[in-house]
Amino acid sequence: PSAGQLVVSPSTPSHLVLRTTFGILISNDTGANWDWLCEKAVGYGASVEDPSIAITGSDALLVATFEGLGVSPDHGCSWSLAGGVLTKALTTDVAIHLDTPANAIVLASQFASDDGGFTYTNQVFGSTNNGASWNQLGPDLDNTFVAETLDAAKSDPQRIYISGIRGQGTGAQGIFLASMNGGQNYVESSIALLSSDEHAPFIGAVDPLNANRVYVRTSGATSGRLLVTDNGGTDFRTVFSGTPLMGFALSPDGSNVYVGDSNGLYEASSADLAFTQKSNIQVQCLATIGTRIYACSVESSGFIVGASDDDGVTFAPLLHLATVRGPLSCASS
């Protein structure tokens, strides 16, 4: 059992949601107590998956699963799969617009055909009402690649980025798409993958003050890199290399960059991207709110979730597996 993603509510900082290998844990008191949701309650679990999670401005939970987009308007007590254009869509990522957190975007990518070459149905959908309803943003994307992740720029609500992979094995190519008009069309660029071990590029974050700066990570069985573009994806440069990168986060103003792997937590100023090691904890995920850093780790590091208020030097444990209170308590209705 382990944790892989921690999300902090954009409007209620005390509301934390943690994705684990055994379901979802919810805290409404800044990590003092954690309650459990099993995967089937949310709407997934038929296959092994680690769904992406987002929290909207109304504290609605959005979970991008292979079975569809799970939506809960009430802190996880009631769930439904989004209908309409998202009915039974195989969703791979979900994100909110940090400038207007009632607005969300979701990425769907599904195998279509192997007639003369593998093709996929790739689509982007948007919601302006905390996930209550959805519309497709622009036409279907190119069908020759698998769309993996997406994000939106806080400083430019029309800017949407998507990453994915085209091809397989040693011939695989990282794909990066940039839209300047809310997903109506995209400009494609490529990201070279260094070996068959290196998987598709995953979008880490868009700089909150500079829509042209995007952080992308790669991860394989034995290695990982952090790349950055300062021109919206025209070209990328590698700024960190190590073992598989399991955690990435920016400070809320974008001035500090954090990455984590099995060897520890590293921090750099966004001005020079010169990384120094802050801690030797085994990082499984990272998140920030204000000056606080949250990290997922393993019990041998001292916690499953910890919080640091000294820039990652020390962490106060917030969660051990044995301290989960039990199933989430909800009203009988």
Secondary structure, 3 states (H helix, E strand, C coil): CCEEEEEECCCCCCCEEEEECCEEEEECCCCCCCEEECHHHHCCCCCCCCCEEEECCCCCEEEEECCEEEEECCCCCCCEECCHHHCCCCEEEEEECCCCCCCEEEEEEEEEECCCCCEEEEEEEEECCCCCCCEECCCCCCCCCEEEEEEEECCEEEEEEEEEEECCHHHCEEEEEEECCCCCCCEEEEECCCCCCECCCEEEEECCCCCCCEEEEEEECCCEEEEEECCCCCCCEEEEEECCCCEEEECCCCCEEEEEECCEEEEEECCCCCCEEEECCCCCEEEEECCEEEEECCHHHCCCEEEECCCCCCCEEEECHHHCCCECCCCCC
